[in-house]
Amino acid sequence: MKQFAIEPLFGTGDFTVAGYNLAFTNSALWMLIATVLLWVFVAGGMKRQLVPGRWQMAVESFTGFIDDLLEANVGREGRKYVPYIFSLFMFILFANLLGLLPVGVVPGVHAFTFTSHFTVTGVLAILSFAIVLIVGFWKHGLHFFSLFVPHGTPLWLIWLIPVIELISFLVRPFSLALRLFVAMMAGHVLLKVLASFVIGSVNAGAVYGGFIGIPSLILMVAISALEILVAGIQAYVFALLTSLYINDAENLH
């Protein structure tokens, strides 16, 4: 589990302010790298050329994808959330893909998947949930509570259904964060276990290397390809669920 350990960098381990440790960690470093890459990606695609190049076309394609996602799930009102959902989707996508980079071949360099930490995914989920609450109460006031009483609820269940709906609503940020965290952590743990099989079997001799090491290596390659797919799917699922929750706040469905 050492690959998930958060460690201070550049001698900041004892850097404290008002009793709080504000060390610059490996997690913060890779979050900064993901943020810079996202900024560069967007900046490179804002040339607004009449005949777009590949970079501009890539940015426009992702933007159009998010715009279609919001229009399908929220409606025309969803267009104002395109910048947020786009940034959220791309940030998670870059984070997931950066953690799969084979930079470990360089001595002393190790990729860090910060989306494999519940604290990070939890903050992203809480941010999305806060937007839902702010939009819901800003647009509908106390009528927002009608979200917990679905249309057509029988009178004899009016005491139970709102409680169930409220609990389901409050669990949303937890499930949103947990889904991404578990998916990324499980994949990296599996790859690490298979890597230990490869190294251990090769060190044990040619026989073990042939019967255990080679199949484990082949499986590692296959799972690595699957992890690239999962990286994109999890970013999409996070953005999709966030758009669905925003739809509830906008339209009280």
KEKE-3310 file (N, C-alpha, C; in steps of 0.2 Angstrom, whole numbers, plus 5000, padded with zeros to 4 digits):
npx = (5004:5011:5011:5001:5004:5004:5016:5027:5035:5051:5056:5046:5040:5039:5032:5021:5006:4998:4997:4993:4998:5005:5011:5019:5014:5016:5004:4998:5007:5005:4991:4993:5000:4991:4981:4989:4991:4978:4975:4984:4979:4967:4970:4977:4968:4960:4962:4953:4952:4947:4948:4950:4964:4971:4972:4964:4952:4951:4949:4937:4929:4928:4922:4910:4905:4902:4893:4882:4880:4875:4864:4856:4852:4849:4843:4840:4844:4855:4866:4874:4882:4892:4906:4910:4907:4914:4927:4928:4926:4937:4948:4947:4949:4962:4969:4967:4973:4986:4991:4993:5004:5020:5031:5039:5050:5060:5073:5068:5057:5039:5023:5008:4992:4980:4966:4964:4962:4951:4948:4951:4942:4931:4930:4928:4916:4908:4909:4902:4889:4887:4885:4873:4864:4865:4860:4847:4840:4842:4835:4822:4819:4811:4803:4811:4811:4801:4806:4809:4797:4790:4780:4764:4764:4757:4745:4745:4758:4766:4773:4784:4790:4797:4807:4815:4818:4826:4837:4842:4846:4855:4865:4871:4883:4892:4892:4895:4908:4914:4913:4922:4934:4936:4936:4948:4958:4957:4960:4974:4979:4978:4986:4998:4999:5000:5012:5021:5020:5026:5039:5043:5041:5050:5062:5063:5066:5068:5057:5046:5045:5041:5029:5021:5026:5026:5012:5006:5012:5007:4993:4994:4997:4985:4976:4981:4977:4964:4962:4965:4954:4944:4948:4943:4930:4926:4928:4918:4907:4906:4905:4892:4883:4884:4878:4865:4861:4861:4851:4840:4840:4838:4826:4818:4814)
npy = (4994:5005:5014:5022:5031:5047:5059:5072:5084:5092:5096:5101:5095:5099:5111:5122:5131:5141:5129:5119:5107:5111:5105:5103:5090:5074:5071:5084:5089:5081:5085:5098:5097:5090:5101:5111:5105:5104:5117:5121:5113:5118:5131:5130:5126:5137:5145:5149:5147:5147:5136:5123:5116:5101:5101:5111:5106:5095:5100:5107:5096:5089:5099:5101:5088:5088:5098:5093:5082:5089:5096:5085:5080:5090:5100:5116:5125:5119:5123:5134:5127:5121:5125:5122:5107:5103:5106:5098:5085:5084:5087:5076:5065:5068:5066:5053:5047:5051:5044:5032:5033:5027:5031:5026:5020:5029:5033:5036:5043:5043:5039:5046:5043:5053:5053:5041:5043:5045:5057:5067:5064:5065:5079:5084:5079:5085:5098:5098:5094:5105:5115:5110:5111:5125:5130:5124:5130:5143:5145:5139:5141:5137:5128:5119:5108:5100:5091:5080:5074:5064:5066:5060:5052:5042:5047:5040:5036:5047:5050:5042:5041:5054:5054:5043:5048:5059:5053:5046:5057:5063:5054:5054:5062:5055:5042:5046:5050:5039:5029:5033:5033:5020:5013:5017:5015:5001:4996:4999:4993:4979:4979:4981:4969:4959:4963:4960:4947:4944:4948:4941:4928:4927:4929:4917:4907:4899:4891:4894:4907:4905:4899:4906:4920:4925:4923:4932:4944:4946:4947:4958:4968:4967:4972:4984:4991:4990:4998:5011:5013:5012:5024:5034:5031:5032:5046:5051:5045:5052:5065:5064:5059:5071:5080:5075:5077:5090:5093:5089:5099:5110:5107:5101:5087)
npz = (5000:4999:4988:4989:4999:5007:5006:5013:5003:4997:5009:5017:5028:5041:5040:5047:5051:5062:5070:5061:5049:5034:5024:5008:4998:4989:4984:4982:4973:4961:4959:4956:4944:4936:4936:4929:4917:4912:4911:4901:4891:4888:4885:4874:4865:4862:4851:4841:4827:4810:4802:4812:4821:4826:4840:4844:4839:4847:4860:4857:4854:4866:4874:4867:4869:4883:4883:4876:4885:4896:4891:4888:4900:4909:4901:4892:4902:4908:4901:4907:4916:4909:4910:4923:4924:4913:4917:4929:4924:4915:4924:4933:4923:4918:4930:4933:4922:4923:4934:4929:4921:4916:4924:4933:4929:4929:4940:4957:4954:4955:4949:4955:4960:4964:4965:4970:4983:4996:5002:4993:4982:4989:4992:4979:4977:4987:4983:4971:4977:4985:4975:4970:4981:4983:4971:4971:4982:4979:4967:4970:4983:4999:4993:4987:4995:4991:4983:4990:4991:4981:4966:4966:4978:4989:5002:5014:5015:5016:5027:5027:5015:5012:5021:5017:5005:5008:5015:5005:4997:5004:5005:4992:4989:4996:4990:4977:4979:4984:4974:4963:4970:4975:4963:4957:4966:4968:4956:4955:4966:4962:4950:4957:4965:4955:4949:4959:4959:4947:4948:4960:4955:4945:4951:4958:4950:4933:4930:4939:4934:4921:4922:4931:4931:4917:4913:4923:4919:4906:4910:4917:4907:4900:4910:4913:4901:4902:4913:4908:4901:4911:4918:4910:4910:4923:4925:4917:4922:4935:4930:4924:4934:4942:4934:4933:4946:4947:4938:4946:4955:4947:4940:4949:4948)
capx = (5000:5015:5010:4995:5006:5005:5023:5029:5041:5055:5058:5040:5036:5037:5029:5015:5003:4992:4996:4991:5003:5003:5016:5017:5015:5016:4997:4997:5011:5001:4986:4996:5002:4984:4978:4993:4990:4971:4975:4987:4975:4961:4973:4980:4962:4956:4964:4947:4954:4941:4949:4953:4969:4969:4972:4958:4947:4950:4945:4930:4925:4926:4917:4903:4902:4899:4887:4877:4878:4871:4857:4852:4850:4847:4840:4844:4847:4862:4872:4878:4886:4897:4913:4911:4907:4920:4933:4927:4927:4944:4953:4947:4952:4969:4971:4967:4978:4993:4992:4995:5010:5025:5037:5043:5057:5065:5074:5066:5050:5033:5017:5003:4985:4977:4959:4963:4961:4944:4948:4951:4936:4926:4930:4925:4909:4905:4909:4896:4883:4886:4882:4866:4860:4864:4855:4840:4837:4842:4830:4815:4817:4809:4799:4816:4810:4796:4810:4809:4790:4789:4773:4760:4765:4750:4745:4747:4766:4769:4777:4789:4794:4801:4813:4819:4821:4831:4843:4845:4849:4861:4870:4873:4890:4897:4892:4899:4916:4916:4913:4928:4940:4936:4938:4955:4962:4956:4964:4981:4981:4978:4992:5004:4999:5002:5019:5024:5020:5031:5046:5044:5042:5057:5068:5062:5069:5065:5051:5041:5045:5037:5022:5018:5028:5023:5005:5005:5014:5001:4987:4996:4996:4978:4973:4983:4973:4957:4963:4964:4946:4941:4950:4939:4923:4925:4927:4912:4901:4906:4901:4885:4879:4884:4873:4859:4860:4860:4844:4835:4840:4835:4819:4814:4811)
capy = (5000:5011:5018:5027:5035:5054:5061:5079:5085:5098:5098:5104:5091:5103:5118:5122:5138:5140:5122:5115:5105:5113:5102:5101:5083:5071:5072:5091:5090:5078:5089:5104:5095:5090:5108:5114:5101:5106:5124:5121:5110:5123:5137:5128:5125:5143:5149:5151:5147:5146:5129:5121:5111:5095:5103:5115:5101:5090:5104:5108:5090:5088:5104:5099:5082:5090:5102:5088:5079:5093:5097:5079:5078:5096:5105:5122:5128:5116:5126:5138:5123:5118:5126:5118:5100:5102:5106:5093:5079:5084:5086:5069:5061:5069:5063:5045:5045:5053:5039:5026:5034:5022:5036:5023:5018:5034:5032:5042:5046:5038:5042:5046:5044:5056:5051:5035:5045:5047:5064:5071:5063:5068:5086:5085:5077:5090:5104:5097:5094:5112:5118:5108:5115:5133:5131:5122:5135:5150:5145:5137:5143:5132:5123:5114:5102:5096:5086:5074:5071:5063:5066:5054:5049:5041:5050:5035:5035:5054:5051:5038:5042:5060:5052:5039:5052:5063:5049:5045:5063:5065:5049:5055:5064:5049:5037:5049:5050:5032:5026:5035:5031:5012:5010:5019:5011:4993:4994:5000:4987:4973:4979:4980:4962:4956:4965:4956:4940:4944:4949:4935:4921:4927:4928:4911:4903:4899:4887:4899:4913:4903:4897:4912:4927:4927:4924:4938:4949:4946:4949:4965:4972:4968:4976:4991:4993:4991:5004:5017:5013:5014:5031:5038:5029:5035:5053:5052:5044:5057:5071:5062:5060:5078:5083:5072:5080:5097:5093:5089:5106:5115:5106:5097:5080)
capz = (5000:5000:4982:4991:5005:5006:5009:5011:4998:4997:5016:5020:5033:5047:5039:5050:5051:5067:5072:5055:5045:5027:5020:5001:4997:4983:4981:4980:4967:4956:4958:4953:4937:4933:4935:4924:4910:4910:4909:4895:4886:4886:4882:4867:4860:4862:4846:4837:4820:4806:4801:4818:4821:4830:4847:4845:4838:4853:4865:4855:4855:4873:4876:4864:4873:4890:4882:4875:4891:4901:4888:4888:4907:4912:4897:4891:4908:4909:4897:4911:4920:4905:4912:4929:4922:4909:4921:4933:4920:4912:4929:4935:4918:4919:4937:4932:4917:4926:4939:4925:4917:4918:4925:4938:4926:4931:4947:4961:4951:4955:4948:4961:4958:4970:4965:4974:4990:4997:5004:4986:4978:4994:4991:4973:4978:4992:4979:4967:4981:4987:4970:4969:4986:4982:4965:4973:4987:4976:4962:4972:4990:5003:4988:4985:4999:4988:4980:4994:4991:4974:4963:4966:4984:4993:5008:5020:5015:5016:5033:5026:5008:5012:5025:5013:4999:5011:5016:4998:4994:5008:5003:4986:4989:4999:4985:4972:4980:4985:4967:4960:4975:4975:4956:4955:4971:4967:4950:4956:4970:4958:4946:4961:4967:4949:4948:4964:4956:4941:4951:4964:4952:4941:4956:4961:4945:4927:4930:4942:4930:4915:4924:4935:4929:4911:4913:4927:4915:4901:4913:4919:4901:4899:4915:4911:4895:4905:4918:4904:4899:4918:4919:4906:4912:4930:4924:4914:4927:4940:4927:4922:4940:4944:4930:4935:4953:4945:4935:4952:4958:4942:4938:4954:4946)
cpx = (5004:5014:5004:4997:5007:5011:5024:5035:5044:5056:5052:5037:5035:5034:5022:5013:4997:4991:4994:4997:5001:5009:5014:5019:5015:5009:4996:5001:5008:4995:4988:4997:4996:4981:4982:4991:4983:4971:4978:4983:4970:4964:4975:4974:4958:4959:4958:4948:4948:4942:4953:4958:4967:4968:4965:4952:4946:4947:4938:4926:4923:4921:4910:4900:4899:4893:4881:4875:4873:4864:4853:4849:4847:4842:4844:4847:4854:4868:4877:4883:4891:4904:4914:4911:4912:4926:4933:4929:4935:4949:4953:4950:4960:4972:4972:4972:4985:4995:4994:5001:5016:5032:5041:5050:5062:5067:5072:5059:5045:5027:5012:4996:4981:4969:4958:4963:4954:4943:4948:4944:4930:4925:4927:4918:4905:4904:4903:4889:4882:4882:4874:4861:4859:4859:4848:4837:4837:4836:4823:4814:4815:4805:4804:4814:4805:4800:4810:4802:4788:4781:4770:4761:4759:4751:4747:4755:4769:4773:4784:4794:4799:4808:4818:4822:4827:4837:4846:4849:4855:4867:4874:4881:4895:4897:4896:4906:4918:4917:4920:4934:4941:4939:4945:4959:4962:4961:4972:4984:4982:4984:4998:5005:5002:5010:5023:5025:5025:5038:5048:5045:5049:5063:5068:5065:5065:5058:5045:5040:5041:5030:5018:5020:5025:5016:5003:5007:5009:4995:4988:4995:4989:4974:4975:4979:4966:4957:4962:4957:4943:4942:4945:4931:4921:4924:4920:4906:4901:4903:4894:4881:4879:4878:4866:4857:4858:4853:4839:4835:4837:4828:4815:4811:4811)
cpy = (5006:5016:5023:5031:5042:5056:5068:5079:5091:5100:5102:5101:5094:5110:5118:5130:5137:5133:5117:5114:5107:5111:5101:5094:5081:5072:5079:5092:5087:5082:5095:5102:5094:5096:5111:5111:5103:5113:5125:5118:5114:5129:5136:5127:5131:5148:5152:5151:5144:5138:5126:5116:5105:5096:5106:5111:5097:5094:5105:5102:5088:5093:5102:5092:5083:5094:5098:5084:5083:5095:5091:5078:5084:5100:5111:5125:5125:5119:5130:5134:5120:5119:5122:5110:5098:5101:5100:5086:5079:5083:5079:5064:5062:5066:5056:5043:5046:5047:5033:5027:5030:5026:5032:5020:5023:5034:5038:5045:5041:5042:5042:5048:5047:5055:5044:5036:5048:5054:5069:5070:5065:5075:5088:5084:5082:5096:5103:5097:5101:5116:5116:5111:5122:5134:5130:5127:5142:5151:5144:5139:5137:5126:5118:5108:5098:5090:5079:5071:5070:5063:5060:5050:5048:5044:5046:5034:5042:5055:5047:5040:5048:5058:5048:5043:5057:5060:5048:5051:5065:5060:5050:5058:5059:5044:5040:5049:5043:5028:5027:5032:5024:5010:5011:5015:5004:4992:4994:4995:4981:4973:4978:4973:4958:4957:4961:4949:4939:4944:4943:4929:4921:4926:4921:4906:4903:4896:4891:4905:4911:4902:4902:4919:4929:4928:4930:4944:4951:4949:4957:4970:4973:4972:4983:4995:4995:4997:5010:5018:5015:5021:5035:5037:5032:5043:5055:5051:5049:5063:5070:5062:5067:5081:5081:5076:5087:5098:5093:5096:5111:5114:5102:5091:5075)
cpz = (5000:4994:4984:4997:5003:5010:5008:5007:4999:5004:5019:5025:5039:5046:5042:5051:5056:5069:5067:5051:5037:5023:5012:4999:4990:4980:4979:4974:4961:4954:4954:4945:4933:4931:4929:4917:4908:4908:4902:4889:4884:4883:4875:4862:4860:4856:4841:4830:4816:4804:4807:4817:4825:4837:4848:4844:4844:4859:4864:4856:4862:4876:4873:4867:4879:4889:4880:4881:4896:4897:4888:4895:4911:4908:4895:4897:4910:4906:4902:4916:4916:4908:4918:4927:4918:4913:4926:4929:4917:4918:4932:4930:4918:4925:4936:4928:4919:4930:4935:4921:4920:4920:4931:4935:4927:4938:4951:4959:4952:4954:4954:4959:4964:4970:4968:4982:4991:4999:4998:4983:4983:4993:4985:4973:4982:4988:4975:4971:4983:4982:4969:4975:4985:4976:4967:4977:4984:4971:4965:4979:4994:4999:4986:4989:4996:4984:4983:4994:4983:4972:4963:4973:4988:5000:5014:5020:5015:5022:5032:5020:5009:5016:5021:5008:5002:5013:5010:4995:4998:5007:4997:4986:4991:4993:4979:4973:4981:4979:4964:4964:4975:4968:4955:4960:4970:4961:4951:4961:4966:4953:4951:4963:4961:4948:4953:4962:4951:4944:4956:4960:4947:4945:4959:4956:4938:4926:4933:4937:4924:4917:4928:4932:4923:4910:4917:4923:4910:4904:4915:4913:4900:4904:4915:4906:4898:4910:4914:4902:4905:4919:4916:4908:4918:4930:4921:4919:4933:4937:4926:4929:4943:4940:4931:4942:4952:4942:4941:4955:4953:4941:4943:4952:4952)
residu = (MET:LYS:GLN:PHE:ALA:ILE:GLU:PRO:LEU:PHE:GLY:THR:GLY:ASP:PHE:THR:VAL:ALA:GLY:TYR:ASN:LEU:ALA:PHE:THR:ASN:SER:ALA:LEU:TRP:MET:LEU:ILE:ALA:THR:VAL:LEU:LEU:TRP:VAL:PHE:VAL:ALA:GLY:GLY:MET:LYS:ARG:GLN:LEU:VAL:PRO:GLY:ARG:TRP:GLN:MET:ALA:VAL:GLU:SER:PHE:THR:GLY:PHE:ILE:ASP:ASP:LEU:LEU:GLU:ALA:ASN:VAL:GLY:ARG:GLU:GLY:ARG:LYS:TYR:VAL:PRO:TYR:ILE:PHE:SER:LEU:PHE:MET:PHE:ILE:LEU:PHE:ALA:ASN:LEU:LEU:GLY:LEU:LEU:PRO:VAL:GLY:VAL:VAL:PRO:GLY:VAL:HIS:ALA:PHE:THR:PHE:THR:SER:HIS:PHE:THR:VAL:THR:GLY:VAL:LEU:ALA:ILE:LEU:SER:PHE:ALA:ILE:VAL:LEU:ILE:VAL:GLY:PHE:TRP:LYS:HIS:GLY:LEU:HIS:PHE:PHE:SER:LEU:PHE:VAL:PRO:HIS:GLY:THR:PRO:LEU:TRP:LEU:ILE:TRP:LEU:ILE:PRO:VAL:ILE:GLU:LEU:ILE:SER:PHE:LEU:VAL:ARG:PRO:PHE:SER:LEU:ALA:LEU:ARG:LEU:PHE:VAL:ALA:MET:MET:ALA:GLY:HIS:VAL:LEU:LEU:LYS:VAL:LEU:ALA:SER:PHE:VAL:ILE:GLY:SER:VAL:ASN:ALA:GLY:ALA:VAL:TYR:GLY:GLY:PHE:ILE:GLY:ILE:PRO:SER:LEU:ILE:LEU:MET:VAL:ALA:ILE:SER:ALA:LEU:GLU:ILE:LEU:VAL:ALA:GLY:ILE:GLN:ALA:TYR:VAL:PHE:ALA:LEU:LEU:THR:SER:LEU:TYR:ILE:ASN:ASP:ALA:GLU:ASN:LEU:HIS)
# end
